[in-house]
């Protein structure tokens, strides 16, 4: 006698397993975040995508794989930006879910190439196309209005000399592509269903290792071009613009007699428009005379002409502001402006979003310091140092020294200060130009033309003025000359693959169609 069919008994278990699997995908997507500072487990990045890719590969359908690409992407974005939670609160989860959608096509692509038992051709395609798809995701999310390129996977290798040498060839993009390629090769080895698949995976991993080794041994290096002495002033946690200015002034005077070529203050170090405050202009001019060097300060204030609030790098010499100013061009979404404020303005009620939109600058600026033997300085403000193209443009315009003025005081006890400071190593290595990362409250750091650290790093608990002897680099790096060619190559590979699949579908329309199921009278 047949047992009666209980409808809920069979459906409960698959539903529960889908929820468990979804949670596993979220966790797997978050795993690569540990490769970034502060943990800085850089070695983990070379295998951190394997659990996520294995789950995507084993998805029962391509649609489910796309869903798991989305979930993993949301987990990654949430983990990399978790330090924003005190500022954005629940809105961070909304943003992570929206940004995670960028990984849905990547999940579909990875499943298509990796599922089942791929042969040599599909395995080889996977090693090329899965990292290419990842770079397309990073390219799209690097758009400033989507939050910018914070947490690019290649940036996790900021302290690895061989990876920095790769960055000089193809930027952070080339490093990230190789990291994902190695992860893909490892997935093809778990388990090895066909010997030919294993051979392709081993060959691909060996090729990536050879690329890294070859870059280390034979990639061109920057030429030495002397050195400059740069003072970095970090006042520490000081409440109020006036007290912060006083502390910056006090620390800067400690550099008198040490003959710096330039003294750099952090972001928002001056809280009043200097055209309105003659007293501040006079104090800065006197300070420049006392240390016998130009000052690069940062003004965060409403303009006298009422055009709005700007963040500006301002050069000051012994006579006062010299009239050369760089206005920040790329603003932090929600921190400095709210995209589509008429629709998303409610974010100010659930977190510390910008109450008023700051104004944007219109063009990059290279400043010349006559008193420092004509040194040409390219300033950036805050998270602009995360954009590889901005430092590249400054170097192409003649900058010899890159300077990023920053402040992460809102996120003082989080991973953000270390993550931000690490970007200076990549920008220096990419361009063959040293970079000074000066902050209000840490972490401040200096990196030479090869990306190697110069002198001590100033942590979040320090208030000090430190003089660095910064080596200058000469020559044009391959990345500065050719730009983000790994991105262009990845896009071309994906277009060719799509075209090939389209031609195949047209010329062999019957292949892959499943026979229609037939329900019989008894079945």
C-alpha positions in Angstrom: 0.0 0.0 0.0 1.4 3.4 -1.0 2.1 5.9 1.7 0.2 9.2 1.3 2.3 12.0 -0.2 3.0 14.7 2.4 3.6 17.9 0.4 5.7 19.8 3.0 8.0 16.9 3.8 9.9 16.9 0.6 10.1 20.6 0.1 11.4 21.6 3.5 14.8 20.1 3.2 15.8 21.6 -0.2 14.6 25.0 1.0 16.7 24.7 4.1 19.7 23.6 2.1 19.3 26.6 -0.2 19.5 28.9 2.8 22.5 27.2 4.2 24.2 27.3 0.8 23.4 31.0 0.4 25.0 31.7 3.8 28.0 29.7 2.7 28.3 31.8 -0.4 28.1 35.0 1.6 30.9 33.8 3.8 33.0 32.6 0.9 32.6 36.0 -0.8 33.8 37.8 2.3 36.9 35.6 2.7 39.2 37.7 0.4 38.8 40.7 2.6 41.3 39.2 5.0 44.0 39.7 2.4 43.7 43.5 2.9 44.9 45.5 5.8 44.7 45.3 8.7 45.0 41.5 8.7 47.1 41.9 5.5 47.2 38.1 4.8 48.3 38.9 1.3 49.1 35.2 0.6 45.4 34.3 1.2 44.3 36.2 -1.9 45.9 33.6 -4.2 43.4 31.0 -2.9 40.6 33.0 -1.3 38.3 32.8 -4.2 38.4 29.0 -4.4 35.5 28.3 -2.0 33.3 30.8 -3.8 34.2 29.5 -7.2 33.6 25.9 -6.1 30.1 26.8 -4.9 29.4 28.6 -8.1 30.7 25.7 -10.2 28.5 23.2 -8.3 25.3 25.3 -8.7 22.5 23.2 -10.2 21.7 25.8 -12.8 23.3 28.8 -14.5 20.5 31.0 -12.9 21.5 29.7 -9.4 25.2 30.4 -10.2 24.3 34.0 -11.1 22.5 34.3 -7.8 25.5 33.0 -6.0 27.7 35.4 -7.8 25.5 38.2 -6.5 25.5 36.8 -2.9 29.2 36.4 -2.9 29.8 39.8 -4.3 27.5 41.3 -1.7 29.5 39.4 1.0 32.8 40.7 -0.5 31.6 44.3 -0.6 30.2 44.2 2.9 33.4 42.7 4.3 35.8 45.1 2.6 33.7 48.1 3.6 32.5 46.9 7.0 34.2 49.8 8.7 31.5 52.1 7.1 28.8 50.5 9.3 28.9 53.1 12.1 28.4 55.9 9.4 25.9 54.3 7.1 24.2 51.8 9.4 21.6 49.7 7.6 22.2 51.6 4.3 25.5 49.7 4.0 23.6 46.5 3.6 21.5 48.1 0.9 24.7 49.3 -1.0 26.4 45.9 -0.6 23.4 44.2 -2.1 23.2 46.6 -5.0 26.9 46.4 -5.7 26.9 42.7 -5.4 24.7 42.5 -8.5 27.8 43.3 -10.5 29.1 39.8 -9.8 25.9 38.0 -11.0 27.2 37.8 -14.7 30.6 36.7 -13.4 28.9 33.9 -11.5 27.1 32.8 -14.6 30.3 32.9 -16.7 32.3 31.0 -14.1 29.6 28.3 -13.9 29.4 28.0 -17.7 33.2 27.5 -17.9 33.9 25.4 -14.8 30.8 23.2 -14.3 30.9 19.4 -14.9 34.1 18.0 -16.3 35.6 20.7 -18.5 37.9 19.5 -21.3 41.2 21.2 -22.2 39.6 23.9 -24.3 37.0 24.9 -21.7 39.6 24.8 -18.9 42.0 27.0 -20.8 39.2 29.4 -21.6 38.2 29.5 -17.9 41.8 30.5 -16.8 41.6 33.5 -19.2 37.9 34.5 -19.0 37.1 34.1 -15.3 39.8 36.7 -14.3 38.8 38.8 -17.3 35.2 38.9 -16.1 36.4 39.8 -12.6 38.3 42.8 -14.0 35.2 43.9 -15.8 33.4 43.9 -12.4 36.2 45.9 -10.8 36.2 48.4 -13.7 32.5 49.1 -13.4 32.5 49.5 -9.7 35.6 51.7 -9.9 33.3 54.4 -11.4 33.4 57.3 -8.9 29.6 57.5 -8.7 29.5 53.8 -7.6 31.9 54.3 -4.8 35.3 54.1 -6.5 38.0 51.4 -6.7 38.4 50.7 -3.0 39.3 47.0 -2.4 40.5 46.0 -5.8 41.8 42.5 -5.4 45.3 43.4 -6.7 45.6 46.0 -4.0 45.9 43.3 -1.4 49.5 42.7 -2.7 50.8 46.1 -1.7 53.6 44.8 0.4 54.9 42.1 -2.1 57.9 43.4 -4.1 57.2 41.1 -7.0 53.6 42.2 -7.2 54.7 45.9 -7.1 57.0 45.2 -10.1 54.0 43.8 -11.9 52.0 46.9 -11.1 54.6 49.0 -12.9 53.8 46.9 -16.0 50.0 46.9 -16.0 48.9 48.6 -12.8 46.8 47.0 -10.0 44.7 45.5 -12.8 47.5 43.1 -13.9 48.1 42.0 -10.4 44.4 41.3 -9.8 44.1 39.4 -13.1 46.9 37.1 -12.1 45.5 36.5 -8.6 42.1 35.4 -10.0 43.8 33.3 -12.7 45.7 31.3 -10.0 42.4 30.9 -8.1 40.7 29.6 -11.2 43.6 27.1 -11.8 43.3 25.8 -8.3 39.5 25.2 -8.8 40.2 23.1 -11.8 42.4 20.9 -9.6 39.6 20.2 -7.1 38.9 17.5 -8.0 40.7 16.5 -11.2 38.0 14.7 -13.2 40.1 14.6 -16.4 43.9 14.3 -16.6 43.9 16.9 -19.3 42.1 19.4 -17.1 44.7 18.9 -14.4 47.4 19.5 -17.0 45.8 22.7 -18.1 45.5 23.9 -14.5 49.1 23.1 -13.6 50.3 24.8 -16.8 48.3 27.9 -16.1 49.5 28.1 -12.5 53.1 27.7 -13.7 52.6 30.4 -16.3 51.3 32.8 -13.7 54.3 32.0 -11.4 56.6 32.5 -14.4 55.0 35.9 -15.1 55.6 37.0 -11.5 59.2 35.7 -11.5 59.9 37.2 -14.9 58.6 40.6 -13.8 60.8 40.5 -10.8 63.9 39.6 -12.8 63.5 41.5 -16.1 60.9 44.2 -15.7 62.4 47.7 -16.2 63.0 49.8 -13.1 62.9 53.5 -12.4 66.1 55.5 -12.7 67.4 57.4 -9.7 66.8 61.1 -9.8 68.1 62.4 -6.5 66.0 63.0 -3.4 63.9 65.6 -1.7 63.3 66.2 2.0 59.6 66.2 2.9 58.1 66.9 6.3 54.9 65.2 7.1 52.8 66.7 9.9 50.2 64.5 11.7 48.4 66.4 14.5 46.5 63.4 15.8 43.0 63.4 17.2 42.2 67.1 18.0 38.7 68.4 18.2 37.9 71.7 16.5 39.5 73.4 13.5 41.2 76.1 15.5 42.9 73.7 17.8 43.9 71.4 14.9 45.5 74.4 13.2 47.4 75.3 16.3 48.7 71.7 16.7 49.8 71.6 13.0 51.6 74.9 13.5 53.3 73.7 16.7 54.5 70.5 15.1 55.7 72.2 11.9 57.9 74.6 13.9 59.8 71.5 15.1 61.1 71.1 11.5 62.9 74.5 11.6 66.6 74.1 11.1 66.2 70.7 9.3 65.9 72.2 5.9 62.9 70.5 4.4 62.0 71.1 0.7 58.3 70.8 1.4 56.0 70.3 4.5 52.7 68.5 4.0 49.6 68.8 6.2 46.7 66.4 6.1 43.2 66.7 4.6 40.9 69.4 6.2 43.9 70.8 8.1 42.6 74.4 7.6 38.9 74.9 8.3 38.4 78.4 7.1 38.6 80.0 3.7 42.0 81.7 3.6 40.7 84.6 1.5 38.5 85.5 4.4 41.1 85.0 7.2 44.1 87.3 6.9 45.3 86.2 10.3 45.6 82.5 9.1 47.4 83.6 5.9 49.9 85.6 7.9 50.5 82.7 10.3 51.1 80.3 7.5 53.5 82.7 5.7 55.4 83.1 9.0 55.5 79.4 9.4 56.9 78.9 5.9 59.6 81.4 6.7 60.5 79.8 9.9 61.0 76.3 8.4 62.4 77.8 5.1 60.1 75.6 3.0 56.8 75.7 1.2 53.7 74.3 2.9 51.0 72.2 1.2 47.9 72.6 3.4 44.4 71.5 2.8 41.4 73.9 3.1 38.0 72.5 3.8 35.6 75.5 3.8 32.9 77.4 2.0 34.3 79.8 -0.6 34.1 83.5 -0.1 32.1 83.8 -3.3 29.5 81.4 -1.9 30.0 78.9 -4.7 29.9 76.1 -2.1 32.2 74.0 0.1 35.4 72.8 -1.5 38.3 70.6 -0.4 41.5 72.2 -1.8 45.2 71.6 -1.7 46.8 75.0 -1.3 50.5 75.9 -1.7 51.9 78.5 0.7 55.3 80.1 0.6 57.0 82.8 2.7 54.6 85.5 1.3 51.4 83.5 1.8 49.2 81.4 -0.5 50.8 81.5 -3.9 47.5 81.2 -5.9 48.1 77.6 -7.0 45.2 75.4 -5.8 43.9 72.0 -6.5 40.2 71.4 -5.8 39.2 67.8 -5.1 37.6 66.3 -8.2 36.3 62.9 -7.0 34.1 63.0 -3.9 33.2 60.2 -1.5 29.6 59.1 -2.1 27.5 59.8 0.9 30.5 61.1 2.9 30.9 64.3 0.8 27.8 64.2 -1.3 24.7 62.1 -1.7 24.0 60.8 -5.2 20.5 61.5 -6.4 19.8 63.4 -3.1 16.2 63.9 -4.0 15.7 60.1 -3.9 18.4 59.0 -1.4 18.5 62.0 1.0 16.9 59.8 3.6 20.4 58.4 4.2 21.2 61.4 6.4 18.5 60.2 8.8 20.0 56.7 9.3 23.7 57.5 9.3 26.4 60.2 9.1 25.9 61.1 5.5 26.7 64.5 4.0 24.2 67.1 5.1 25.4 69.3 2.2 27.0 68.3 -1.1 30.6 69.5 -1.5 31.7 71.0 -4.9 34.0 69.3 -7.4 37.2 70.6 -9.0 37.4 70.5 -12.7 41.0 69.6 -13.5 44.2 68.1 -12.1 47.0 70.4 -11.1 50.7 70.0 -11.0 52.4 72.5 -8.7 56.0 73.8 -9.2 58.1 74.6 -6.1 60.8 77.1 -7.3 62.5 77.1 -3.9 62.9 73.3 -4.1 64.9 73.2 -7.3 61.7 73.3 -9.4 60.2 70.2 -7.8 56.8 69.4 -9.5 54.2 68.0 -7.1 51.0 66.3 -8.0 48.4 66.6 -5.2 45.4 64.2 -4.6 42.9 64.5 -1.8 41.6 61.6 0.3 40.3 58.6 -1.6 41.5 59.9 -4.9 44.6 57.9 -4.2 42.5 54.8 -4.8 42.1 55.8 -8.5 45.1 54.5 -10.6 44.2 56.8 -13.5 44.5 60.0 -11.5 48.1 59.5 -10.4 48.9 58.3 -14.0 47.5 61.6 -15.4 49.6 63.6 -12.9 52.8 61.9 -13.9 52.1 62.3 -17.6 51.6 66.0 -16.8 55.1 66.1 -15.3 54.7 65.4 -11.6 57.9 64.2 -9.8 56.3 63.7 -6.4 52.7 62.5 -5.7 51.1 63.7 -2.5 47.8 62.5 -1.0 46.3 64.5 1.8 43.9 62.4 3.8 41.8 62.0 6.9 40.3 58.8 8.2 39.6 60.1 11.7 35.9 59.0 11.5 37.1 55.4 11.2 40.0 55.7 13.6 39.7 52.2 15.2 39.0 50.3 12.0 40.8 48.8 9.1 40.3 51.9 7.0 43.5 53.9 8.0 45.8 51.0 7.1 43.9 50.2 3.9 44.1 53.8 2.8 47.8 54.1 3.5 48.6 50.9 1.6 47.4 52.4 -1.6 50.4 54.8 -1.7 52.7 51.8 -2.4 50.7 50.8 -5.5 50.4 54.3 -6.9 54.2 54.8 -6.5 55.0 51.4 -8.1 52.7 52.0 -11.0 54.1 55.4 -11.9 57.7 55.2 -10.7 57.1 58.3 -8.7 57.3 58.5 -4.9 54.1 59.1 -3.0 53.6 60.9 0.3 50.4 59.9 2.2 49.8 62.6 4.9 46.9 62.3 7.2 45.4 64.1 10.2 45.2 61.1 12.5 47.1 58.3 10.8 48.2 56.2 9.1 50.7 58.4 7.4 53.3 56.8 5.1 55.8 57.5 2.4 56.7 55.1 -0.5 59.6 55.4 -3.0 59.4 55.0 -6.8 59.5 51.2 -6.6 56.7 51.1 -4.0 59.0 50.2 -1.1 58.3 52.0 2.2 60.5 55.0 3.2 61.1 55.8 6.8 58.6 55.2 9.7 54.8 54.9 9.3 52.9 57.2 11.7 50.1 55.1 13.3 46.7 56.2 14.5 48.0 56.9 18.0 50.8 59.3 17.0 51.0 63.1 16.9 54.3 64.1 15.3 56.2 65.8 12.5 58.6 63.6 10.7 61.2 64.5 8.0 61.6 62.0 5.2 64.4 61.8 2.7 62.3 60.7 -0.3 64.1 59.2 -3.4 62.9 60.5 -6.7 62.4 58.4 -9.8 62.9 59.1 -13.5 61.7 57.4 -16.6 58.3 56.4 -17.8 56.8 53.2 -16.4 55.0 50.8 -18.8 51.8 51.4 -17.0 52.1 55.2 -17.4 52.9 54.7 -21.1 50.3 52.1 -21.9 47.6 52.5 -19.3 45.2 49.8 -18.1 46.0 47.4 -21.0 45.0 44.3 -18.9 41.4 45.8 -18.7 41.3 46.3 -22.5 42.7 42.8 -23.1 40.1 41.3 -20.8 37.3 43.1 -22.5 38.6 41.9 -25.9 38.8 38.3 -24.7 35.2 38.4 -23.4 33.9 40.0 -26.6 35.7 37.3 -28.7 34.2 34.6 -26.5 30.7 36.0 -26.8 31.1 36.2 -30.6 32.4 32.7 -30.8 29.5 31.4 -28.7 27.1 33.3 -30.9 28.5 31.9 -34.1 28.4 28.4 -32.5 24.7 28.8 -31.6 23.8 29.9 -35.1 25.8 27.2 -36.9 24.8 24.4 -34.6 21.3 25.3 -33.4 20.3 21.8 -32.4 23.1 21.0 -30.1 22.5 21.1 -26.4 18.7 21.0 -26.6 17.1 18.7 -24.1 14.4 16.4 -25.4 10.9 17.4 -24.2 9.6 15.4 -21.3 6.4 13.5 -21.9 3.9 12.7 -19.3 2.3 9.3 -19.8 -1.1 8.2 -18.5 0.6 6.2 -15.7 3.5 8.6 -15.1 
